[in-house]
Amino acid sequence: MDVPDDAPATCPTCGAAYDSVSVHDAGLLVNLLDNERYRRVCFEPVAGADGEALVEFYHHTHEQVAAGD
């Protein structure tokens, strides 16, 4: 996992505020059932510096994302 220095101010996928962002280049699993910290995670495909395929994860807390969103 790698956290970018140039992360945007809001989530590029949904436009909401986020708690943290991480960048992944390998397999991953996401399970948010009964998660105490995060309500949702948005995924944004990006290209790395050398053109490799990466996925940025934007982690939204319960407070940042309303239950109806």
C-alpha positions in Angstrom: 0.0 0.0 0.0 1.2 3.5 -0.9 -0.4 6.8 0.2 0.0 9.6 -2.4 1.4 13.0 -1.5 -0.8 14.7 -4.0 -4.2 13.3 -2.9 -7.2 15.5 -3.9 -9.2 17.5 -1.4 -12.4 15.5 -2.0 -13.1 12.0 -3.4 -12.9 12.1 -7.2 -15.5 9.3 -7.4 -18.3 10.7 -5.3 -17.2 14.3 -4.4 -17.5 13.7 -0.6 -14.9 14.4 2.1 -12.8 11.4 3.0 -10.7 10.2 6.0 -7.8 8.7 4.1 -6.6 7.5 0.7 -4.4 4.5 -0.2 -3.0 3.2 -3.5 -2.9 -0.5 -4.4 -1.1 -2.4 -7.2 -2.0 -6.0 -6.2 -4.9 -8.1 -5.1 -7.2 -6.8 -2.3 -10.4 -7.6 -0.4 -13.0 -5.1 0.9 -15.5 -6.0 3.6 -17.4 -3.1 5.2 -20.0 -5.1 7.0 -20.3 -3.8 10.6 -17.2 -1.6 10.1 -16.9 0.7 13.1 -14.6 3.3 11.3 -15.7 3.4 7.6 -19.1 3.5 6.0 -17.9 3.2 2.4 -14.8 3.1 0.3 -14.7 4.5 -3.3 -12.4 3.1 -5.9 -10.6 5.2 -8.6 -8.4 3.6 -11.2 -5.2 5.6 -11.9 -1.9 5.2 -13.8 1.3 5.1 -11.8 4.4 7.2 -12.8 5.6 4.4 -15.0 2.1 3.7 -16.5 1.3 0.7 -14.3 -2.3 0.2 -13.4 -3.2 1.2 -9.8 -6.4 1.7 -7.8 -6.8 4.5 -5.3 -9.1 3.8 -2.3 -10.9 6.7 -0.7 -12.1 5.8 2.8 -15.2 7.6 4.1 -16.2 7.6 7.7 -19.8 7.2 8.9 -19.9 11.0 9.6 -18.7 11.9 6.2 -21.3 9.8 4.3 -25.0 9.9 5.3 -26.8 6.6 5.6 -29.0 7.4 2.6 -26.0 8.1 0.2 
